[in-house]
Amino acid sequence: MRDPFKIDGPACISFSGGRTSAYMLWRILQAWDGKLPDDVVVCFANTGKEMEETLRFVERCSKEWDVPIAWLEYENAEEISNRWKLVTFETASRNGEPFEKVITVRQYLPNPVTRFCTSEMKIRPIACYLRHIGFEGTKTDLENMAVVGIRADEPRRAAKIGIDRTPLVSAGITAEHVGAFFAQNSFDLELPNMNGKTMHGNCDLCFLKGAQQTQALISEKPERALWWAKMEALALALASKPSGAIFRKDRPSYRQMYEYALAQNDWIGHGVPDETIPCFCGD
């Protein structure tokens, strides 16, 4: 049986910055005896709202495993093909700059139904970079070259992506396998692992996180909510419709959640949906 981790190029390993996609990268490297083919590249798309621990983890994976990782960010440009730029660990945005640029151009906020943040800041910049380095094909072809870190215990997410792009699913890898690997690895993502979930992972207060998770993260560090509240205020000033100035209609605004946290007031548990919504962004 063919090793699902010995992926054929041209392909892009989409590294979200979490443990699952890091484990996938490591397994692919092992399948290729530690060195990827020239037509298999690794990309990390930074939104500017990742935790600092995530950025350090991406950089350490690159150094410890001796694998080049292209750090990409959204850049506002007239031509869609130019809406990306290369950065490094040192120059990567840390205050949501790429995300704010997208919101300013769109003049409204992404939401659970219209998740343009993923397409604008991750899928398209990666596809544009692949074309830039010589990968060929249509826009859809380039977008479908991404191999993503979705596990076998994430059937809802896996159902939306072809089996050839999800080697962890093919190999039957679950959160337990990933956790066991990093428990004995020489380094780990320096964020809490809670039953296979990284609450702090990816965008620190992503609007797709569950209500209780979001409020807990704000209560832990209230200032986390300030950038998100600022974006809601920005969108209100830019949007033609006030409905485009909130990330979610089914719970309080980030400003309200910030104020609740300061007052140590708990609003959770009054009919507010608490499910975390799966996203392309990863684990």
C-alpha positions in Angstrom: 0.0 0.0 0.0 1.3 3.4 -1.0 2.4 5.7 1.9 -0.2 8.5 2.0 2.5 10.9 3.2 4.7 10.4 0.2 2.8 13.1 -1.7 3.5 13.8 -5.3 4.2 17.3 -6.6 3.4 19.8 -7.6 2.0 20.3 -4.1 1.9 22.8 -1.3 1.9 21.7 2.4 -0.3 24.2 4.0 1.1 24.7 7.5 -1.5 26.4 9.8 1.0 26.7 12.7 -0.8 24.1 14.9 0.3 20.7 16.1 -1.7 18.7 13.6 -0.3 20.4 10.5 3.2 20.2 12.0 2.8 16.5 12.5 1.6 16.1 8.9 4.7 18.0 7.8 7.0 15.8 9.8 5.4 12.6 8.4 5.7 13.9 4.9 9.3 14.7 5.5 9.9 11.2 6.9 8.3 9.7 3.8 10.8 11.6 1.7 13.8 10.8 3.9 13.9 14.2 5.4 14.1 16.3 2.2 11.1 17.3 0.1 11.1 17.2 -3.7 11.7 20.5 -5.5 8.0 20.6 -6.5 6.6 20.2 -3.0 6.8 23.4 -0.9 5.6 24.5 2.6 3.6 27.7 3.1 2.5 29.4 6.3 -0.1 32.2 5.7 0.0 34.8 8.6 -3.0 36.9 9.4 -1.3 39.0 12.0 -3.6 37.7 14.7 -1.7 34.4 15.4 -0.3 33.9 18.9 3.4 34.7 19.3 3.8 31.0 20.4 2.4 29.9 17.0 5.0 32.0 15.1 7.8 30.7 17.2 6.6 27.1 16.6 6.5 27.6 12.8 10.0 29.0 12.9 11.3 26.2 15.1 9.8 23.5 12.9 11.6 25.0 10.0 14.9 25.1 11.8 14.7 21.8 13.7 13.5 19.8 10.7 15.7 21.7 8.2 12.7 22.5 5.9 12.2 25.9 4.1 8.8 27.4 5.0 7.5 30.4 2.9 5.8 32.9 5.2 3.1 34.7 3.3 0.8 37.6 4.1 -2.0 39.4 2.3 -1.0 42.7 0.7 -3.5 45.1 -0.8 -2.8 45.6 -4.5 -4.9 46.4 -7.6 -4.0 43.2 -9.3 -5.3 40.1 -7.5 -2.1 38.2 -8.5 -0.1 40.7 -6.5 -2.1 40.5 -3.3 0.6 38.7 -1.3 4.0 39.2 0.0 6.8 37.2 1.5 7.8 37.9 5.1 9.9 36.2 7.8 9.6 35.3 11.4 11.2 38.6 12.2 9.1 40.8 9.8 5.8 39.0 10.1 2.8 41.1 11.2 1.8 40.8 14.8 -0.9 43.4 15.2 -3.5 42.2 12.7 -2.2 44.4 9.8 -3.1 42.0 6.9 -6.5 41.3 8.4 -7.2 45.0 8.8 -6.2 45.6 5.2 -8.7 43.0 4.0 -11.5 44.5 6.1 -10.7 48.0 4.8 -10.9 46.9 1.2 -14.1 44.8 1.7 -15.7 47.5 3.9 -17.4 44.9 6.0 -16.5 42.1 8.4 -16.2 38.4 7.6 -18.8 36.2 9.4 -19.7 32.5 9.8 -21.5 32.6 6.4 -19.1 34.8 4.5 -15.6 33.7 5.6 -13.6 35.8 3.1 -10.8 36.1 5.6 -9.7 32.6 4.9 -9.9 33.0 1.1 -8.2 36.4 1.1 -5.5 35.8 3.6 -4.7 32.2 3.2 -6.0 30.4 0.1 -5.4 33.2 -2.5 -1.9 34.3 -1.3 -0.7 30.7 -1.3 -2.1 30.2 -4.8 -0.5 33.4 -6.0 2.9 32.5 -4.5 2.8 29.1 -6.2 2.2 30.7 -9.6 5.1 33.1 -8.8 7.5 30.3 -8.2 6.6 28.5 -11.4 3.7 26.2 -10.6 1.3 26.0 -13.4 -2.5 25.7 -13.7 -5.7 27.6 -13.3 -6.6 29.5 -10.1 -8.6 26.5 -9.0 -5.7 24.1 -9.8 -3.3 26.1 -7.7 -5.7 26.3 -4.8 -6.3 22.6 -4.9 -2.5 21.9 -4.7 -2.7 22.6 -0.9 -2.3 19.5 1.3 -4.0 20.3 4.6 -3.8 19.1 8.2 -7.2 17.5 8.8 -7.3 14.4 10.9 -9.4 11.2 10.7 -11.4 12.3 13.8 -12.6 15.5 12.0 -15.0 13.9 9.5 -17.0 17.1 8.9 -13.9 19.0 7.8 -12.5 16.0 5.9 -15.7 15.6 3.9 -15.2 19.0 2.2 -11.7 18.2 0.9 -10.5 15.4 -1.4 -8.8 12.4 0.2 -5.6 13.0 -1.8 -5.2 16.4 0.0 -5.7 14.9 3.5 -3.0 12.3 4.2 -3.8 12.3 7.9 -7.3 11.1 7.1 -5.9 8.3 4.9 -3.5 7.2 7.6 -6.2 7.2 10.3 -4.4 9.8 12.4 -6.3 11.3 15.3 -5.6 14.0 18.0 -4.4 11.2 20.2 -1.6 10.3 17.7 -0.6 14.0 17.4 -0.5 14.5 21.1 1.6 11.4 21.7 4.1 12.5 19.1 4.7 15.9 20.6 4.7 14.5 24.1 8.0 12.8 23.2 9.3 15.3 20.6 12.2 17.6 21.5 10.0 20.7 21.2 6.3 21.5 21.2 3.8 24.3 20.5 3.9 26.3 23.7 0.1 26.6 24.0 -2.1 24.4 26.2 -3.4 21.1 24.6 -6.9 20.5 26.0 -8.1 17.0 24.9 -6.5 17.5 21.5 -7.7 21.1 21.0 -5.6 24.3 21.1 -8.0 26.9 22.4 -5.5 29.7 21.8 -4.6 28.5 18.3 -4.8 30.3 15.0 -6.4 33.8 15.1 -6.5 34.5 18.8 -10.2 35.3 19.0 -11.4 34.0 15.7 -15.2 34.6 15.4 -15.6 30.9 14.5 -14.5 29.9 18.1 -17.3 28.8 20.4 -18.9 31.4 22.7 -17.5 29.9 25.9 -14.0 29.5 24.4 -14.0 33.1 23.2 -15.2 34.5 26.6 -12.7 32.3 28.5 -9.8 33.7 26.3 -11.0 37.3 26.8 -11.4 36.7 30.6 -7.8 35.3 30.7 -6.5 38.4 28.9 -9.1 41.1 28.3 -6.9 43.2 26.0 -7.1 40.4 23.4 -10.6 41.7 22.6 -9.5 45.3 21.8 -8.3 44.7 18.2 -11.5 42.8 17.4 -13.6 45.6 18.9 -11.6 48.1 16.9 -12.3 46.2 13.7 -16.1 46.2 14.5 -15.8 50.0 15.0 -13.9 50.4 11.8 -16.4 48.3 9.8 -19.3 50.4 11.3 -17.6 53.5 9.9 -17.0 51.9 6.5 -20.0 49.7 6.0 -23.1 50.9 4.1 -25.2 48.5 6.3 -24.7 48.3 10.1 -25.2 44.5 9.8 -21.8 44.3 8.2 -20.1 45.8 11.3 -20.3 42.8 13.5 -18.5 39.4 13.2 -21.5 37.5 14.6 -25.1 38.4 15.1 -25.8 35.6 17.6 -23.7 36.9 20.6 -22.4 40.1 22.1 -19.9 42.3 20.3 -16.2 42.0 21.2 -16.5 45.4 23.0 -19.3 44.0 25.1 -17.4 40.8 25.9 -14.4 42.9 26.8 -16.5 44.9 29.2 -18.1 41.8 30.7 -14.6 40.4 31.3 -13.5 43.5 33.1 -16.6 43.4 35.3 -16.1 39.7 35.8 -19.6 39.2 34.5 -20.6 35.9 32.9 -23.1 36.2 30.0 -22.6 32.6 28.7 -25.5 30.1 29.0 -28.5 32.0 27.8 -29.3 30.3 24.5 -26.1 31.5 22.8 -24.7 28.9 20.2 -21.4 27.5 21.6 -20.2 25.3 18.8 -16.8 26.0 17.3 -17.2 26.1 13.5 -14.6 24.2 11.4 -12.4 26.3 9.1 -9.7 25.9 6.5 -7.3 27.7 8.8 -6.5 24.4 10.6 -6.1 23.1 14.1 
